[in-house]
Amino acid sequence: MVELLVQHGADTNTLDIQCQTPLHVVAANNAVGSVHCLLSIIDDVNVADQSRRTALHHAAYHRHSQVAIYQIFHQVV
């Protein structure tokens, strides 16, 4: 779904009321495929929300280990 939205011009850097990007939301909701899609197209994976948490923080907090590990390896490479 995220890929389809992006193909039709969705802004991957938009912020919601809590200053969260789409990456924050999909990471918090364990949407591995959506995380993979967004990480391949966004410039800055370390954007912090109003609580100063990144998408990686949200994945770790919710114990979504696959999402967290994927984000860590994406940042290293």
Biotite code that builds the C-alpha atoms (Angstrom):
import biotite.structure as struc

atoms = struc.array([
    struc.Atom([0.000, 0.000, 0.000], chain_id="A", res_id=1, res_name="MET", atom_name="CA", element="C"),
    struc.Atom([2.799, 2.441, 0.859], chain_id="A", res_id=2, res_name="VAL", atom_name="CA", element="C"),
    struc.Atom([4.477, 1.770, -2.472], chain_id="A", res_id=3, res_name="GLU", atom_name="CA", element="C"),
    struc.Atom([1.230, 2.534, -4.306], chain_id="A", res_id=4, res_name="LEU", atom_name="CA", element="C"),
    struc.Atom([0.790, 5.782, -2.385], chain_id="A", res_id=5, res_name="LEU", atom_name="CA", element="C"),
    struc.Atom([4.360, 6.817, -3.149], chain_id="A", res_id=6, res_name="VAL", atom_name="CA", element="C"),
    struc.Atom([3.890, 6.014, -6.841], chain_id="A", res_id=7, res_name="GLN", atom_name="CA", element="C"),
    struc.Atom([0.940, 8.385, -6.832], chain_id="A", res_id=8, res_name="HIS", atom_name="CA", element="C"),
    struc.Atom([2.838, 11.249, -5.226], chain_id="A", res_id=9, res_name="GLY", atom_name="CA", element="C"),
    struc.Atom([2.416, 10.758, -1.478], chain_id="A", res_id=10, res_name="ALA", atom_name="CA", element="C"),
    struc.Atom([4.869, 12.839, 0.542], chain_id="A", res_id=11, res_name="ASP", atom_name="CA", element="C"),
    struc.Atom([7.040, 10.467, 2.573], chain_id="A", res_id=12, res_name="THR", atom_name="CA", element="C"),
    struc.Atom([8.385, 13.345, 4.666], chain_id="A", res_id=13, res_name="ASN", atom_name="CA", element="C"),
    struc.Atom([5.041, 14.715, 5.824], chain_id="A", res_id=14, res_name="THR", atom_name="CA", element="C"),
    struc.Atom([4.559, 15.125, 9.573], chain_id="A", res_id=15, res_name="LEU", atom_name="CA", element="C"),
    struc.Atom([1.441, 14.414, 11.598], chain_id="A", res_id=16, res_name="ASP", atom_name="CA", element="C"),
    struc.Atom([0.318, 16.311, 14.695], chain_id="A", res_id=17, res_name="ILE", atom_name="CA", element="C"),
    struc.Atom([2.965, 14.523, 16.800], chain_id="A", res_id=18, res_name="GLN", atom_name="CA", element="C"),
    struc.Atom([5.670, 15.308, 14.224], chain_id="A", res_id=19, res_name="CYS", atom_name="CA", element="C"),
    struc.Atom([5.814, 11.686, 13.140], chain_id="A", res_id=20, res_name="GLN", atom_name="CA", element="C"),
    struc.Atom([6.668, 10.704, 9.597], chain_id="A", res_id=21, res_name="THR", atom_name="CA", element="C"),
    struc.Atom([5.134, 7.747, 7.776], chain_id="A", res_id=22, res_name="PRO", atom_name="CA", element="C"),
    struc.Atom([8.264, 5.778, 8.779], chain_id="A", res_id=23, res_name="LEU", atom_name="CA", element="C"),
    struc.Atom([7.494, 6.365, 12.469], chain_id="A", res_id=24, res_name="HIS", atom_name="CA", element="C"),
    struc.Atom([3.966, 5.052, 11.974], chain_id="A", res_id=25, res_name="VAL", atom_name="CA", element="C"),
    struc.Atom([4.853, 1.913, 10.013], chain_id="A", res_id=26, res_name="VAL", atom_name="CA", element="C"),
    struc.Atom([7.729, 1.086, 12.379], chain_id="A", res_id=27, res_name="ALA", atom_name="CA", element="C"),
    struc.Atom([5.452, 1.397, 15.416], chain_id="A", res_id=28, res_name="ALA", atom_name="CA", element="C"),
    struc.Atom([2.899, -0.859, 13.722], chain_id="A", res_id=29, res_name="ASN", atom_name="CA", element="C"),
    struc.Atom([5.363, -3.585, 12.669], chain_id="A", res_id=30, res_name="ASN", atom_name="CA", element="C"),
    struc.Atom([4.700, -3.095, 8.964], chain_id="A", res_id=31, res_name="ALA", atom_name="CA", element="C"),
    struc.Atom([7.947, -4.645, 7.737], chain_id="A", res_id=32, res_name="VAL", atom_name="CA", element="C"),
    struc.Atom([7.164, -4.332, 4.029], chain_id="A", res_id=33, res_name="GLY", atom_name="CA", element="C"),
    struc.Atom([6.251, -0.676, 4.401], chain_id="A", res_id=34, res_name="SER", atom_name="CA", element="C"),
    struc.Atom([9.425, -0.003, 6.401], chain_id="A", res_id=35, res_name="VAL", atom_name="CA", element="C"),
    struc.Atom([11.450, -1.643, 3.630], chain_id="A", res_id=36, res_name="HIS", atom_name="CA", element="C"),
    struc.Atom([9.718, 0.498, 0.994], chain_id="A", res_id=37, res_name="CYS", atom_name="CA", element="C"),
    struc.Atom([10.161, 3.776, 2.872], chain_id="A", res_id=38, res_name="LEU", atom_name="CA", element="C"),
    struc.Atom([13.788, 3.136, 3.782], chain_id="A", res_id=39, res_name="LEU", atom_name="CA", element="C"),
    struc.Atom([14.590, 2.706, 0.112], chain_id="A", res_id=40, res_name="SER", atom_name="CA", element="C"),
    struc.Atom([13.279, 6.173, -0.795], chain_id="A", res_id=41, res_name="ILE", atom_name="CA", element="C"),
    struc.Atom([13.578, 8.577, 2.150], chain_id="A", res_id=42, res_name="ILE", atom_name="CA", element="C"),
    struc.Atom([16.639, 10.690, 2.779], chain_id="A", res_id=43, res_name="ASP", atom_name="CA", element="C"),
    struc.Atom([16.765, 10.919, 6.567], chain_id="A", res_id=44, res_name="ASP", atom_name="CA", element="C"),
    struc.Atom([15.790, 7.895, 8.664], chain_id="A", res_id=45, res_name="VAL", atom_name="CA", element="C"),
    struc.Atom([16.727, 9.678, 11.880], chain_id="A", res_id=46, res_name="ASN", atom_name="CA", element="C"),
    struc.Atom([13.964, 12.267, 11.972], chain_id="A", res_id=47, res_name="VAL", atom_name="CA", element="C"),
    struc.Atom([12.750, 12.619, 15.555], chain_id="A", res_id=48, res_name="ALA", atom_name="CA", element="C"),
    struc.Atom([9.150, 13.232, 16.558], chain_id="A", res_id=49, res_name="ASP", atom_name="CA", element="C"),
    struc.Atom([8.015, 15.740, 19.194], chain_id="A", res_id=50, res_name="GLN", atom_name="CA", element="C"),
    struc.Atom([9.120, 13.290, 21.913], chain_id="A", res_id=51, res_name="SER", atom_name="CA", element="C"),
    struc.Atom([12.568, 13.096, 20.270], chain_id="A", res_id=52, res_name="ARG", atom_name="CA", element="C"),
    struc.Atom([12.028, 9.493, 19.181], chain_id="A", res_id=53, res_name="ARG", atom_name="CA", element="C"),
    struc.Atom([13.031, 8.132, 15.809], chain_id="A", res_id=54, res_name="THR", atom_name="CA", element="C"),
    struc.Atom([11.277, 5.343, 13.931], chain_id="A", res_id=55, res_name="ALA", atom_name="CA", element="C"),
    struc.Atom([13.889, 2.967, 15.363], chain_id="A", res_id=56, res_name="LEU", atom_name="CA", element="C"),
    struc.Atom([12.921, 4.025, 18.889], chain_id="A", res_id=57, res_name="HIS", atom_name="CA", element="C"),
    struc.Atom([9.269, 3.263, 18.118], chain_id="A", res_id=58, res_name="HIS", atom_name="CA", element="C"),
    struc.Atom([10.090, -0.173, 16.706], chain_id="A", res_id=59, res_name="ALA", atom_name="CA", element="C"),
    struc.Atom([12.239, -1.029, 19.729], chain_id="A", res_id=60, res_name="ALA", atom_name="CA", element="C"),
    struc.Atom([9.678, 0.296, 22.225], chain_id="A", res_id=61, res_name="TYR", atom_name="CA", element="C"),
    struc.Atom([6.960, -1.879, 20.695], chain_id="A", res_id=62, res_name="HIS", atom_name="CA", element="C"),
    struc.Atom([9.364, -4.849, 20.535], chain_id="A", res_id=63, res_name="ARG", atom_name="CA", element="C"),
    struc.Atom([9.190, -5.146, 16.775], chain_id="A", res_id=64, res_name="HIS", atom_name="CA", element="C"),
    struc.Atom([12.614, -6.725, 16.476], chain_id="A", res_id=65, res_name="SER", atom_name="CA", element="C"),
    struc.Atom([12.477, -7.467, 12.744], chain_id="A", res_id=66, res_name="GLN", atom_name="CA", element="C"),
    struc.Atom([11.646, -3.842, 11.962], chain_id="A", res_id=67, res_name="VAL", atom_name="CA", element="C"),
    struc.Atom([14.319, -2.567, 14.359], chain_id="A", res_id=68, res_name="ALA", atom_name="CA", element="C"),
    struc.Atom([17.022, -4.865, 12.993], chain_id="A", res_id=69, res_name="ILE", atom_name="CA", element="C"),
    struc.Atom([16.152, -3.942, 9.429], chain_id="A", res_id=70, res_name="TYR", atom_name="CA", element="C"),
    struc.Atom([16.430, -0.236, 10.264], chain_id="A", res_id=71, res_name="GLN", atom_name="CA", element="C"),
    struc.Atom([19.781, -0.723, 11.988], chain_id="A", res_id=72, res_name="ILE", atom_name="CA", element="C"),
    struc.Atom([21.267, -2.593, 9.045], chain_id="A", res_id=73, res_name="PHE", atom_name="CA", element="C"),
    struc.Atom([19.862, -0.033, 6.613], chain_id="A", res_id=74, res_name="HIS", atom_name="CA", element="C"),
    struc.Atom([21.595, 2.780, 8.522], chain_id="A", res_id=75, res_name="GLN", atom_name="CA", element="C"),
    struc.Atom([24.917, 0.924, 8.617], chain_id="A", res_id=76, res_name="VAL", atom_name="CA", element="C"),
    struc.Atom([25.011, 0.228, 4.889], chain_id="A", res_id=77, res_name="VAL", atom_name="CA", element="C"),
])
